[in-house]
Structures are given as structure tokens and as C-alpha cells.
């Protein structure tokens, strides 16, 4: 057999909806079965991501077991071999890749390098053996996640066994730059193994996590020969030929003498044959994204999946005429459609005429429903009730909390999801009102720095200019008192975000940040605000991780 046809299928499963996930698997499998020898689905494709303490519920485990049994039974109707990611009980619970063909589970590979970020060690046993598949003349290794790369994984074993193809099932979370990092790792593997590497990655939004898909195949010459779509379900078939592998291995025959000794004495091995000779397929390569397009697509997918998978009818958000709410409104419309987005304009005595015009224009451009509930009377009634004559920060925060009350009243009445419009820069330094403007059921841009918010708005306007130009140009202000601007409390966002990125993403110390030319007093003030705001972040809604160090997904910090 001189070629092997593999099908890569990236899907967006729903956590715990076993019927839905199984039907999706069977549907896609049926579409590629006739032209494929091996069909590959991502990590945790049957269960959805991430079950967490559902693993402690007997009914969940029984439903999972029954779903696997139904899948094995259904495989009798297919000719290709299936490799699919699922939790699997094998004298203990494992994060597994099952090899299924014609009504039989031929083998199970168990993930070895469990992810700390998902606390996988709380639920899964680590795998203890690699898996080798001899498929006609092809020698194939199987891995999940970073098993193929980390020192305590099976890198040395597969290298020593001289595999022709390494199959990797992934649930790799998205963040800015993550795809390039992943592609670089797999290119290094192909160079080391002189083999093809095929990674099938999960897609979808799952609470704090977004999975971008972008499944790929890299050939022995480190060229990406297949790249699936980002942030949506996709599949394709690729023909892998023996000649390319043999030619590369022969050209690097000297390297065989330099391989590390294999430390693994035990491994599982499966022998498969498939005499079918389907047509040849060249795969496909989807376009790569700009940074702004990539982040925007991640946010849209995260919001869409959060709303759809939890059954919300509509979303509601406050429209202030400012930058953050304008961008979140656009994300919501692109994720759900204009009919499912409700904007609420809640003017106070300090709301400017320009803000009213900008909020109204945005709603008109997007075609969404816009409600108006002034807070003037209730605000004054509240102040008179307490009788404090001075106007201070308590009165500013009162306005934000009154607006939150209106949004959550509508949420209760109508079953809407309240969207929080706070960004990462504000959340980092606590520039927001607890139970006020940082309240909500989901926070789409909570991991987006303010400078990136502007970049995303400009990107979105390049597609359709819905955000009024004035919103992009005016000085940011919460408009909680006359003449207020963000810069009375914060340094310019261009400076603030650089400091925050060094601190969060680069793990830089205070001194190293100052040494880069930032004023000592500014750095100390910013990082002091970050620490003091931890109590707010612990009570704020979560949203999707899109930076390398998300405050809602990666950072566990004490309250000061």
C-alpha cells in the first residue's frame, strides 16, 4: 500500500449531551468513510469539554459508557478505522483515544501528560504505555495533548520506533499566538521524526476556554500541507504517500545513530489492514488570520457557544455610547444575529448629548432593539433617602449599580443573559463598580486589553462601519460626574497596557518594568491597584481567555 488516506474532523461538542455528540460524530464519519482509511476526531469529542466534577456522578459515567457502546455498535456500518478522544474507564478513568473498527475497540491510548490548567489529575489516571498502529505498511504513533513533546511523554519512544505518522488528538486552548506556538512544535516533531504529524484540535467555546480548531498536517519537510478552518467545524481528507516519508528518512539516515535510547519497555501494538484503494486527496489549506481577526473570531465563538449551549433566548447589555459597549454589541450581533440582542440606554444627569447620539446610531446601524430607562429620578430619590449632601465616589458607583439593577430586572423578566462590557485593563486595576458595570452573566471582553479593544473595533468597522467614528476618537469616560475621564485615575491606556502585559504575560518584576523606561510611581501605583482589585475579580463574571495569562482562567491570587 503506497498511500494512506486520513480524515481530520474537528467538531464542537456539547458537554454532557451524549446523543448530540454521538450523532455529530456519526454524521461526519459517514461523510468521509468511503474515501478514508483512518478517521480522526479530537480529544474529548464524545463527552464535550470539560466534565470536571461530573466525573464523580454515576449517571454521567453510565451515560458515557452507553454512548461508547453505541458508537462501537454503529462502527459495524463503516469501513474505515476510527480514532476518537473520550474519557474511558479501563480499571480507572483515563483521558483516552479509542481505536475502533467494525464493532470492536481494538486499542485505547491513555493520555500521559495531564493538564494542570484543567486539573486533569483530579479525575484521570496518567497513561503508562504508548500505542503503535501498524496499518498496512505504515507505522503510526498516537498521542493526546503534549504527550508527544514533553520529556515525560512518549517523544523518545516514537522517535526510536521510527514512526511514519504521529497522530495527535488535541483540546488546545486558544490565546493570542497559541497557533503559531503549536505549529512550531509540530514542525519540530516532523523534523525530528522524519515523519508526518497530524493534529486534530477541538473547536468551540466552553466557559473560560475557546478552542480554535485549525487542525493540521505537517509533512516530513516541515511544510504544512493541510490546515482546517479556525473557529468553526471543518473536515478534510489527505493522502499520505510512502515515497515522501522514505525519501526524507533516507536523506537523514545519519541521524538514526544519534537517537536517544528508548526508556519504554512496554507498549501496545495493533496490526490493521485495509485493502481499499480510495481516490487521492491533497487536503486543503485555509487562510491564516490577522491578529485582530483571530481574536475577534474567538470572542464571537465564545459568546455564541455560551448562549446556545445554555439555552438563552437573547442577550441584553447597557449601551453607553462608549467603546467597550459598542464592541460587545457588535460581537453579540455577529454571534447571535440582531434579533437576539437588546441594548439598553440608561442616561443619568451626567450623560452627554454625544453619548446618546452615539448609542442610538450604533443600535440603528446594527439593527438591534434599543430600550431607554433614565435613572435620574431613582438616583435622586436614593440620595434624598440617605440625605448626604456631598457628592463623592459612592454617588458615582450608585449610578452603575442602578443600571445593573435595570439589566438584571430585564434578565429575570425575559430570560435574557446580561453581558458585562468590562475589559482586561479595567478588570486588572479594579476600574469598575462591584455589582455595577462589572456585573453580568458573561463578560466577552474581560481578557481583552483596552488598546486591543480599539484595534478590534477598527477591524470590525473595516467589515461594516457600525461603530460611530466619534466613539473611536473621544476620550474614554464613565460619565458619572461632570467632566470625568478615565485618565484622572489611570495612565493613558497605551502606557497602562504595556505595564500590564509585562506583568501578566511576561511575568516581569516591578524593577524590570521600571528599567524599561516607565515611571516608578506609575508602575507602583498600577501594580498596587492590581493587587487591591483581586476581591472584585473574584466576584465578577468570567469570560473567554484570549491572552496567554488570563485573570479568569490562569491566575489564582490571594485577596489583599
C-alpha positions as CSV (number, residue, x, y, z in Angstrom):
1,X,0.0,0.0,0.0
2,X,1.7,3.2,-1.2
3,X,-0.7,5.7,0.4
4,X,-2.8,6.2,3.5
5,X,-5.9,8.4,3.5
6,X,-6.6,10.1,6.8
7,X,-9.6,12.3,7.6
8,X,-9.3,15.1,10.1
9,X,-12.6,16.1,11.7
10,X,-12.8,19.0,14.1
11,X,-16.1,19.3,15.9
12,X,-17.8,21.5,18.6
13,X,-19.3,19.0,21.1
14,X,-21.8,20.0,23.8
15,X,-20.7,19.0,27.3
16,X,-22.7,16.0,28.6
17,X,-25.1,15.9,25.6
18,X,-24.1,12.4,24.5
19,X,-26.8,11.9,21.9
20,X,-25.9,15.2,20.2
21,X,-22.2,14.4,20.2
22,X,-22.6,10.8,19.0
23,X,-24.9,11.9,16.2
24,X,-22.4,14.5,15.1
25,X,-19.6,12.0,15.1
26,X,-21.6,9.5,13.1
27,X,-22.7,12.2,10.6
28,X,-19.1,13.4,9.9
29,X,-17.8,9.9,9.9
30,X,-20.3,8.9,7.2
31,X,-19.2,11.8,5.0
32,X,-15.6,10.7,4.9
33,X,-15.8,7.0,5.4
34,X,-15.8,6.0,1.7
35,X,-12.6,7.8,0.9
36,X,-10.6,7.3,4.2
37,X,-8.6,4.6,5.9
38,X,-8.4,6.4,9.2
39,X,-10.9,9.0,10.6
40,X,-9.6,11.1,13.5
41,X,-11.7,13.2,15.9
42,X,-10.3,15.5,18.7
43,X,-9.7,14.9,22.4
44,X,-12.9,14.6,24.5
45,X,-15.0,14.6,21.4
46,X,-17.7,12.3,22.9
47,X,-18.1,13.9,26.3
48,X,-17.5,17.6,25.4
49,X,-15.1,19.8,27.3
50,X,-14.6,19.8,30.3
51,X,-16.7,17.5,32.6
52,X,-14.8,18.3,35.8
53,X,-16.7,17.0,38.8
54,X,-19.4,15.5,36.6
55,X,-16.9,12.6,36.6
56,X,-18.0,12.0,40.2
57,X,-21.6,11.5,39.1
58,X,-22.6,7.9,38.4
59,X,-25.2,8.8,35.9
60,X,-22.7,10.8,33.8
61,X,-20.3,7.9,33.7
62,X,-23.1,5.4,32.9
63,X,-24.3,7.6,30.0
64,X,-20.7,7.9,28.7
65,X,-20.2,4.2,28.8
66,X,-23.5,3.6,27.0
67,X,-22.5,6.2,24.3
68,X,-19.2,4.4,23.7
69,X,-21.1,1.1,23.4
70,X,-23.5,2.7,20.8
71,X,-20.6,4.1,18.9
72,X,-18.8,0.7,18.8
73,X,-22.0,-0.9,17.6
74,X,-22.5,1.8,14.9
75,X,-19.0,1.2,13.7
76,X,-20.1,-2.1,12.1
77,X,-21.6,0.0,9.3
78,X,-18.3,1.8,8.4
79,X,-15.3,0.6,6.6
80,X,-12.6,3.0,8.0
81,X,-10.9,2.9,11.3
82,X,-12.0,5.5,13.9
83,X,-9.6,7.2,16.4
84,X,-11.6,9.3,18.8
85,X,-11.0,11.2,22.0
86,X,-13.2,10.3,25.0
87,X,-13.0,9.7,28.7
88,X,-12.7,5.9,29.2
89,X,-12.9,3.6,32.1
90,X,-10.2,0.9,32.0
91,X,-9.6,-0.1,35.6
92,X,-9.5,3.6,36.3
93,X,-10.7,6.7,34.4
94,X,-8.4,7.9,31.6
95,X,-8.4,10.6,29.0
96,X,-8.3,8.3,26.0
97,X,-8.1,7.9,22.3
98,X,-10.0,4.8,21.3
99,X,-9.2,2.9,18.1
100,X,-12.5,1.4,16.8
101,X,-13.2,-0.7,13.7
102,X,-16.1,-2.9,12.7
103,X,-17.7,-3.3,16.1
104,X,-14.6,-3.7,18.2
105,X,-12.4,-1.4,20.3
106,X,-9.0,-2.5,19.1
107,X,-6.9,-0.4,21.4
108,X,-7.1,2.5,23.9
109,X,-4.3,5.1,24.2
110,X,-4.4,6.9,27.5
111,X,-3.1,10.5,27.9
112,X,0.1,10.7,30.0
113,X,0.8,14.4,30.5
114,X,-2.3,15.6,32.2
115,X,-3.1,19.3,32.1
116,X,-2.7,21.3,35.3
117,X,-4.8,24.1,33.9
118,X,-7.8,21.8,33.7
119,X,-6.9,20.0,36.9
120,X,-7.0,16.7,35.0
121,X,-5.0,14.9,37.6
122,X,-8.1,15.2,39.9
123,X,-10.1,13.0,37.6
124,X,-7.8,10.9,35.3
125,X,-5.1,8.4,35.8
126,X,-2.0,9.1,33.7
127,X,-1.3,6.7,30.8
128,X,1.6,4.3,31.2
129,X,2.0,2.9,27.7
130,X,2.4,4.4,24.2
131,X,0.4,2.9,21.3
132,X,1.8,1.8,17.9
133,X,-0.5,1.1,15.0
134,X,0.8,-1.0,12.1
135,X,-1.5,0.0,9.3
136,X,-0.6,-2.0,6.2
137,X,3.0,-0.7,5.5
138,X,2.6,2.5,7.7
139,X,3.8,2.7,11.3
140,X,1.7,5.1,13.3
141,X,2.1,6.6,16.7
142,X,-0.8,8.0,18.8
143,X,-0.7,10.8,21.4
144,X,-3.0,13.3,23.2
145,X,-2.2,16.9,24.0
146,X,1.5,17.4,24.8
147,X,2.3,13.7,25.3
148,X,4.3,13.8,22.0
149,X,6.5,16.7,23.2
150,X,7.1,16.8,26.9
151,X,10.0,14.9,28.4
152,X,7.8,12.6,30.5
153,X,5.7,11.8,27.4
154,X,6.5,9.4,24.5
155,X,8.7,11.6,22.3
156,X,11.7,9.3,22.6
157,X,9.7,6.2,22.1
158,X,8.1,7.3,18.9
159,X,11.4,8.6,17.7
160,X,13.1,5.3,18.4
161,X,10.3,3.3,16.7
162,X,10.8,5.4,13.6
163,X,7.1,6.1,13.0
164,X,5.8,7.3,9.6
165,X,2.9,9.3,11.1
166,X,2.2,10.7,14.5
167,X,-1.5,11.3,15.2
168,X,-2.2,13.8,17.9
169,X,-5.7,14.4,19.4
170,X,-5.9,17.9,21.0
171,X,-8.0,20.2,23.1
172,X,-5.5,23.1,22.9
173,X,-7.0,26.3,24.4
174,X,-6.7,29.4,22.2
175,X,-4.8,32.5,23.2
176,X,-3.0,35.1,21.1
177,X,-0.1,33.4,19.5
178,X,-1.1,29.9,20.5
179,X,-1.5,28.6,17.0
180,X,2.0,29.7,15.9
181,X,3.4,28.0,19.0
182,X,1.6,24.8,18.3
183,X,2.6,24.8,14.6
184,X,6.2,25.4,15.6
185,X,6.2,22.4,18.0
186,X,4.7,20.0,15.4
187,X,7.2,21.3,12.7
188,X,10.0,20.4,15.1
189,X,8.5,16.9,15.6
190,X,8.3,16.2,11.9
191,X,11.9,17.3,11.5
192,X,13.0,15.0,14.4
193,X,10.9,12.0,13.4
194,X,11.3,12.5,9.6
195,X,7.5,11.7,9.5
196,X,4.1,13.3,9.1
197,X,2.4,14.8,12.1
198,X,-1.4,15.2,12.1
199,X,-3.1,17.1,14.9
200,X,-6.9,17.3,15.2
201,X,-7.9,20.0,17.6
202,X,-11.2,20.7,19.3
203,X,-13.3,23.8,18.5
204,X,-15.8,25.7,20.5
205,X,-16.4,28.0,23.4
206,X,-16.6,26.3,26.8
207,X,-16.9,28.8,29.8
208,X,-13.5,30.4,30.1
209,X,-11.9,28.5,27.2
210,X,-12.0,28.8,23.5
211,X,-10.7,26.1,21.2
212,X,-9.8,27.3,17.7
213,X,-9.6,24.1,15.7
214,X,-7.1,24.8,12.9
215,X,-6.3,21.1,12.7
216,X,-3.3,20.5,10.6
217,X,-0.9,18.0,8.9
218,X,2.8,18.8,8.5
219,X,4.9,16.7,6.2
220,X,8.4,15.4,6.9
221,X,9.9,18.5,5.2
222,X,8.2,20.7,7.9
223,X,5.6,22.1,5.4
224,X,2.0,22.5,6.5
225,X,0.1,20.5,3.8
226,X,-3.3,20.7,5.4
227,X,-4.8,23.4,7.6
228,X,-8.5,23.4,8.6
229,X,-10.6,26.4,9.3
230,X,-10.3,28.4,12.5
231,X,-13.2,28.7,15.0
232,X,-15.7,26.6,13.1
233,X,-16.3,22.9,12.5
234,X,-14.5,21.5,9.5
235,X,-13.1,18.4,8.0
236,X,-10.9,17.2,5.1
237,X,-9.2,14.1,3.7
238,X,-5.5,13.9,3.0
239,X,-3.5,11.2,1.2
240,X,-0.1,10.4,2.8
241,X,2.3,8.7,0.5
242,X,5.1,6.3,1.4
243,X,7.5,7.8,-1.1
244,X,7.7,11.2,0.7
245,X,8.4,9.6,4.0
246,X,11.0,7.2,2.6
247,X,12.8,9.9,0.7
248,X,13.1,12.1,3.9
249,X,14.2,9.2,6.1
250,X,16.9,8.1,3.6
251,X,18.2,11.7,3.3
252,X,18.6,11.8,7.1
253,X,19.8,8.2,7.7
254,X,22.9,9.5,9.6
255,X,20.6,10.9,12.3
256,X,19.5,7.3,13.2
257,X,22.8,6.9,15.0
258,X,22.1,9.9,17.2
259,X,18.7,8.9,18.6
260,X,18.2,8.8,22.3
261,X,17.7,5.3,23.9
262,X,14.1,4.4,24.3
263,X,13.3,4.2,28.0
264,X,9.9,2.5,27.5
265,X,9.9,-1.3,27.7
266,X,6.1,-1.9,27.4
267,X,3.8,-0.6,24.7
268,X,0.5,-1.6,23.0
269,X,0.6,-2.5,19.3
270,X,-2.2,-3.0,16.8
271,X,-2.0,-4.6,13.4
272,X,-4.5,-3.4,10.8
273,X,-5.1,-4.0,7.1
274,X,-7.4,-2.2,4.7
275,X,-7.2,-3.3,1.1
276,X,-9.4,-0.5,-0.3
277,X,-7.8,1.9,-2.7
278,X,-9.7,5.2,-2.5
279,X,-9.0,8.3,-4.5
280,X,-6.1,10.5,-3.6
281,X,-6.8,13.8,-1.8
282,X,-4.5,16.8,-1.4
283,X,-6.1,18.2,1.7
284,X,-6.6,21.9,1.9
285,X,-5.0,25.0,3.4
286,X,-7.3,27.7,4.8
287,X,-6.2,31.3,5.1
288,X,-4.5,32.4,8.2
289,X,-5.9,35.4,10.2
290,X,-4.6,38.7,11.2
291,X,-4.2,39.1,15.0
292,X,-7.4,41.3,15.2
293,X,-9.4,38.9,13.1
294,X,-8.3,35.9,15.1
295,X,-9.2,37.5,18.5
296,X,-12.5,38.7,17.1
297,X,-13.5,35.3,15.8
298,X,-12.5,33.8,19.2
299,X,-14.8,36.2,21.1
300,X,-17.7,35.6,18.7
301,X,-17.4,31.8,19.0
302,X,-17.1,32.0,22.8
303,X,-20.2,34.1,23.2
304,X,-22.3,32.1,20.6
305,X,-21.5,28.8,22.3
306,X,-22.1,30.1,25.8
307,X,-25.5,31.4,24.8
308,X,-26.6,28.5,22.6
309,X,-25.3,25.7,24.8
310,X,-27.1,27.1,27.8
311,X,-30.4,27.9,26.1
312,X,-30.6,31.7,26.5
313,X,-33.1,33.4,24.2
314,X,-31.4,36.7,23.9
315,X,-28.7,38.8,25.4
316,X,-29.0,42.3,27.0
317,X,-26.4,44.9,27.6
318,X,-26.1,48.5,28.6
319,X,-25.2,50.8,25.7
320,X,-23.4,53.9,27.0
321,X,-22.1,55.3,23.7
322,X,-18.6,54.3,24.7
323,X,-16.1,52.0,23.1
324,X,-16.5,48.8,25.2
325,X,-20.2,48.5,25.0
326,X,-20.1,49.3,21.3
327,X,-17.7,46.5,20.6
328,X,-19.6,44.0,22.8
329,X,-22.8,44.9,20.9
330,X,-21.1,44.1,17.6
331,X,-19.7,40.8,18.9
332,X,-23.2,39.9,20.1
333,X,-24.8,40.6,16.8
334,X,-22.2,38.7,14.9
335,X,-22.5,35.8,17.2
336,X,-26.3,35.6,17.6
337,X,-28.0,37.8,15.0
338,X,-29.5,41.2,15.6
339,X,-32.9,39.8,16.6
340,X,-31.4,38.3,19.7
341,X,-29.5,41.4,21.0
342,X,-31.2,44.1,23.2
343,X,-29.4,47.3,24.0
344,X,-30.4,49.5,27.0
345,X,-29.5,53.2,27.2
346,X,-29.7,54.4,30.8
347,X,-28.9,58.1,30.9
348,X,-28.1,59.9,34.1
349,X,-27.8,63.7,34.8
350,X,-24.2,63.5,33.6
351,X,-24.8,61.6,30.3
352,X,-23.7,63.8,27.4
353,X,-25.7,64.5,24.3
354,X,-22.9,62.9,22.2
355,X,-23.2,59.6,24.1
356,X,-26.9,59.5,23.5
357,X,-26.4,60.1,19.8
358,X,-23.6,57.5,19.5
359,X,-25.6,54.8,21.4
360,X,-28.6,55.5,19.2
361,X,-26.6,55.5,16.0
362,X,-24.9,52.2,16.9
363,X,-28.2,50.5,17.6
364,X,-29.6,51.8,14.3
365,X,-26.6,50.6,12.4
366,X,-26.7,47.1,14.0
367,X,-30.5,46.9,13.7
368,X,-31.0,45.9,17.3
369,X,-33.7,46.8,19.7
370,X,-32.8,49.8,21.9
371,X,-34.6,50.4,25.2
372,X,-34.3,53.6,27.2
373,X,-34.6,53.8,31.0
374,X,-33.4,57.1,32.5
375,X,-32.0,56.7,36.1
376,X,-32.3,60.4,37.0
377,X,-35.4,60.1,39.3
378,X,-34.4,56.9,41.1
379,X,-30.9,58.2,41.5
380,X,-32.1,61.4,43.2
381,X,-34.7,59.5,45.3
382,X,-31.9,57.2,46.6
383,X,-29.7,60.2,47.5
384,X,-32.5,62.0,49.3
385,X,-33.4,58.9,51.2
386,X,-29.9,58.9,52.8
387,X,-29.5,62.7,52.9
388,X,-25.8,63.0,52.4
389,X,-25.2,66.4,50.9
390,X,-21.7,65.8,49.5
391,X,-21.3,64.1,46.1
392,X,-18.5,61.6,46.0
393,X,-17.5,58.1,44.7
394,X,-20.4,56.5,46.5
395,X,-22.8,58.5,44.3
396,X,-20.8,57.6,41.2
397,X,-21.0,53.9,42.0
398,X,-24.7,54.2,42.8
399,X,-25.3,55.1,39.1
400,X,-23.5,52.0,37.9
401,X,-25.4,49.8,40.4
402,X,-28.8,51.3,39.4
403,X,-28.0,50.4,35.8
404,X,-27.1,46.9,36.8
405,X,-30.4,46.5,38.6
406,X,-32.3,47.5,35.4
407,X,-30.4,45.0,33.3
408,X,-30.9,42.1,35.7
409,X,-34.6,43.0,36.1
410,X,-34.9,42.6,32.4
411,X,-32.9,39.4,32.6
412,X,-35.3,38.0,35.2
413,X,-38.4,39.1,33.3
414,X,-37.4,38.0,29.9
415,X,-34.8,35.2,30.4
416,X,-32.0,37.3,28.8
417,X,-28.3,36.9,29.5
418,X,-26.7,40.1,30.8
419,X,-23.4,40.9,29.1
420,X,-20.7,42.6,31.1
421,X,-18.7,45.1,29.0
422,X,-15.6,45.4,31.2
423,X,-12.2,44.9,29.5
424,X,-9.0,43.4,30.9
425,X,-7.3,46.7,31.6
426,X,-10.2,47.9,33.8
427,X,-10.6,44.5,35.4
428,X,-6.9,44.4,36.2
429,X,-6.8,47.6,38.1
430,X,-10.3,47.5,39.5
431,X,-11.6,50.4,37.5
432,X,-15.2,49.4,37.7
433,X,-18.0,49.2,40.2
434,X,-18.7,45.9,42.0
435,X,-22.3,44.8,41.4
436,X,-22.4,47.7,38.9
437,X,-20.7,47.9,35.5
438,X,-18.7,44.8,36.2
439,X,-21.8,42.8,36.9
440,X,-23.2,40.3,34.3
441,X,-23.7,36.7,33.4
442,X,-20.8,36.6,30.8
443,X,-18.0,39.0,30.1
444,X,-17.0,38.7,26.4
445,X,-14.0,41.1,26.5
446,X,-12.8,40.6,30.1
447,X,-9.5,39.3,28.7
448,X,-9.1,42.0,26.1
449,X,-6.8,44.9,26.8
450,X,-8.2,48.3,26.1
451,X,-5.8,49.1,23.3
452,X,-6.8,45.8,21.7
453,X,-10.5,46.8,22.1
454,X,-9.8,49.8,19.9
455,X,-8.0,47.6,17.4
456,X,-10.9,45.1,17.3
457,X,-13.3,48.0,16.8
458,X,-11.4,49.3,13.8
459,X,-11.2,45.7,12.4
460,X,-15.0,45.3,12.9
461,X,-15.6,48.7,11.2
462,X,-13.5,47.6,8.3
463,X,-16.1,44.9,7.6
464,X,-19.1,47.1,8.2
465,X,-18.8,50.6,9.8
466,X,-21.4,50.2,12.6
467,X,-19.5,51.9,15.4
468,X,-19.7,55.7,15.0
469,X,-16.3,57.2,14.3
470,X,-16.7,59.6,17.2
471,X,-16.6,56.6,19.6
472,X,-13.2,55.7,18.4
473,X,-11.9,59.2,18.9
474,X,-13.3,60.6,22.1
475,X,-11.6,60.5,25.5
476,X,-12.9,57.5,27.5
477,X,-15.2,58.4,30.3
478,X,-17.7,56.7,32.6
479,X,-19.7,60.0,32.7
480,X,-20.5,59.5,36.4
481,X,-19.9,63.2,37.2
482,X,-19.3,66.4,35.1
483,X,-16.1,66.4,33.1
484,X,-14.9,62.9,34.3
485,X,-12.4,61.0,32.2
486,X,-10.6,57.6,32.8
487,X,-7.2,59.4,32.8
488,X,-8.0,61.1,36.1
489,X,-7.4,57.8,37.8
490,X,-5.4,55.8,35.2
491,X,-2.4,56.5,33.0
492,X,-3.1,56.5,29.3
493,X,-4.1,53.1,28.1
494,X,-1.1,52.9,25.8
495,X,1.1,53.0,28.9
496,X,-1.2,51.1,31.2
497,X,-1.5,48.1,28.8
498,X,2.2,47.9,28.3
499,X,2.8,47.7,32.1
500,X,0.0,45.1,32.5
501,X,1.3,43.0,29.6
502,X,4.8,42.9,31.1
503,X,3.4,42.0,34.4
504,X,0.8,39.4,33.4
505,X,2.1,37.9,30.1
506,X,5.9,38.3,30.6
507,X,5.8,37.7,34.4
508,X,8.1,40.8,34.8
509,X,9.1,42.1,38.2
510,X,8.4,45.7,39.3
511,X,12.1,46.7,38.9
512,X,12.4,45.1,35.4
513,X,9.3,47.0,34.3
514,X,10.7,50.3,35.6
515,X,14.0,49.5,33.9
516,X,12.2,49.5,30.6
517,X,11.6,53.3,31.0
518,X,8.3,53.5,32.8
519,X,8.0,56.0,35.7
520,X,8.5,54.3,39.0
521,X,5.5,56.0,40.6
522,X,3.2,54.9,37.8
523,X,4.3,51.3,37.8
524,X,4.0,51.1,41.6
525,X,0.5,52.6,41.5
526,X,-0.7,50.3,38.7
527,X,0.6,47.1,40.3
528,X,-0.8,48.2,43.7
529,X,-4.2,48.7,42.1
530,X,-3.9,45.2,40.5
531,X,-3.4,43.6,43.9
532,X,-6.1,45.5,45.7
533,X,-8.7,44.7,43.0
534,X,-8.5,41.0,43.5
535,X,-11.6,40.9,45.6
536,X,-13.6,42.5,42.8
537,X,-12.3,40.0,40.2
538,X,-13.3,37.0,42.4
539,X,-16.9,38.3,42.3
540,X,-17.0,39.3,38.7
541,X,-18.4,37.3,35.7
542,X,-16.0,35.1,33.7
543,X,-15.3,35.4,30.0
544,X,-13.2,33.8,27.4
545,X,-9.4,33.5,27.7
546,X,-7.7,35.2,24.7
547,X,-4.3,36.2,26.2
548,X,-1.6,33.9,27.5
549,X,-2.3,34.8,31.1
550,X,-6.0,35.3,31.7
551,X,-7.1,36.6,35.1
552,X,-10.2,34.4,35.0
553,X,-8.6,31.2,33.7
554,X,-4.9,31.1,34.7
555,X,-4.3,33.2,37.7
556,X,-5.0,32.2,41.3
557,X,-4.2,35.0,43.6
558,X,-5.0,35.8,47.3
559,X,-7.1,38.7,48.3
560,X,-5.2,41.6,49.9
